[in-house]
């Protein structure tokens, strides 16, 4: 079957702008408002080799690997958004006692109901199979909304089961000549991500 060259022409000729986005996460509402940068992580699958008596035959790998999700945000005057991430990490790591993990669970009860709704994984995520009650406060889903030049949502990048793995420090310095507001960076681990149309109930990892 011959495919016409006209049918292969792009339908959208505008370029993607790095400033046109909105990032939201249920677990950290005070951080998302100050978000200045976030990425769509790269992925790789690698390759396997089938050995033969001649040259080895390269084959696609069978394990998909995601790069880290990175987010930068401006720290507010009361450090509230910084403490949201710090408290999340402290609850996961409970460096002092096991009560800190319990406090992480209790702190999320207003945003993460103890009983999952039918068809949802838990109060902190969108859809999926059932998980333990504690999964709600531990993990969160997030959405990166890509906007057009007219600030209309065009694509959603949906991250599943996010949790923080690294939070940068804050450097105070009285010798600064110009006011440069404090920023912080946080790295997240996650189960995976998919692309979806805004408002769609299900995302896809394949674009068409």
N, C-alpha and C positions, 0 to 999 in steps of 0.2 A: 504494500500500500504506500503510495507516494504522499508525503505530507507537504502541503503548500508552505512556501516560505513566509507568506503573509500571516499564517496561523501561528508562526513561531515568534512573531514580533512581540516585544513587551507591551503590556497595557498600561503600565505606570512608569512615567519617565522622571518623576521627582526623586531626588536623592534623600536618603535617610539622614536626619539631623541628630547629632548626639545630645542636643539639649531638649528635645521634644519627648519627654517621658514622664510617667508618674509611677511611683513605687508604693505599694501598700502591703502591710503585714499585720495580721490580727494581734499577734503577740506583743508588738512594740509600737503602739499608735503614736507615742511621743517622738519616736525616732523617724518615722516615715515622713513627717512634716518637714524635717530639716535635712532630708536626704539630698545630697548634691551629685552623687555619682553611683552608678550600679552597672553591672555587666551582665551580658548573656554569656555564660561560660562556654568555652569550647568543649568539644567531645571528640573522643577517638575510640577506635575499636581495635586498632593494631592488625596484625596478620599472623596467620599460622603457615606452616610449611609442610607439605606432604612430600615425604621422601620417596625418591625413585632411584633406579640404578643409574639414571642420567642426572639432569638438573632437578633440584627440588621445585615443586609447584607451589607458588604462593596462593594462599586462600584467605578469605576474610576471617578476622578473629571472631570469637563468640562471646566476648565480654565487653560491654560498652563502659567506658570510663569518662566521667565528667570532671572538668576542671572546677576550681573553687569558685563560689559565688562571693564577690567582693562588694562591699558597700561603704561609701564615705558619707559622713554627715557632720553638720555644724553642731557643736555642743552648745546647749542653751545655758543661760547664766546660772541656773540652779543645779546644773548637771543632771537634770531629771532624765533626759534621753540617754545619757551615758550610763546612768545607774540602772536603767531598764536592762541594758545588755549585760552590765556587770552582775546584776542580781540573777539574771538567767544563767550565766556561766557559774556563779557561785552555787546556785541550787543544784546544777548538774554535777559539779565537782565536790560539793559538801566538804570543804577542806577542814572545817572545825568539828562538825558533828553531823549525825544523820538527820537531825531536826531541820537542817537547812534545806534538805530535799523536800521534806514535808511542807516547809514554808513556801517553796516554789509551787507545789501543788495547790496549796491554799490560796496563794496570791493570784492564781489564774482561774479561780472558780467563777468569778464574775464574768469572764470572757469565755470560759471553757466549761460548759455544764458537765456535771458528774455523770449524767446518763446520755449517751449518744442518741441523736435523733435517728429514726429509721432511714436506712440508706446512706448514712454518713459514718465516717470513721470515728470522729470525736468532735467536740465543740470547736476545736481549733483548726480543723481542716475542712475541705470541701466535700469530696465524695470518696467512696471506697469501702473496703471491708472493715469489720469491727476490729478495734484494738483495745487494749486495757484502758481503764478510766484515766490513769496517769499520763497517757500519751498526749492528751489535750494540752496540759500546761507544759509538757516537755518539748513538743514539736509545734510547728506552725506552718501553714501554707502562706505563700506570698504571690503577688501578681505584679509584674512589670508591664504597664500599659504603654505601648508605643503610640505616639500621637503624630498626626499629620502637621503640615506647616500651618494649618488653621486650628490646631489644637483639638482635632477630632480623634477619638480613639480608633485605631485601625487594626491593631494586633495585641493580643494578650499573651505574655509569656508566664506560664503558671508553674511555680516551683512547689514540689511536694515534700512534706515532712522536713522542714528546715530546722536547724539548731546551730547556735554559734559555736565556733571552735577557737577563735582568736579575736581579741580586742586590743587595739593599740593603746598606748599610754597617752597622757596629756602633759605637755611641757609648758610650764609657766616661766616667764622671763621678764623682769622689770627693765631690762636694757633694750627692749624693743622700741624702735623709734616711731614706727607706724603701727596702728592698731591692726593686728591680724588675728581674727577670731579663731578660737581653738576648733580644730576638726579632729575627728577620730575615724578610724577604719575598723571594720569588723568583717571577719571571714566566716562564712556559713558552710556547713555540710548539709546535704540534702539527698533525697531519694532519686530525684530526677526532675526534668521539666518538659513541658509540652507547649505547643503553640495552639491558640484558639482565637476565633473571632470574638470580639467584645460581647459579653452576655451569653455566649454559647455554654451549654451545660457540659460539654465534653471537649477536651483538647486532643490534638494529634501531634505526633512527633514527625510526621511526614507532610511536607508542603506539596501542593499540586498547582 
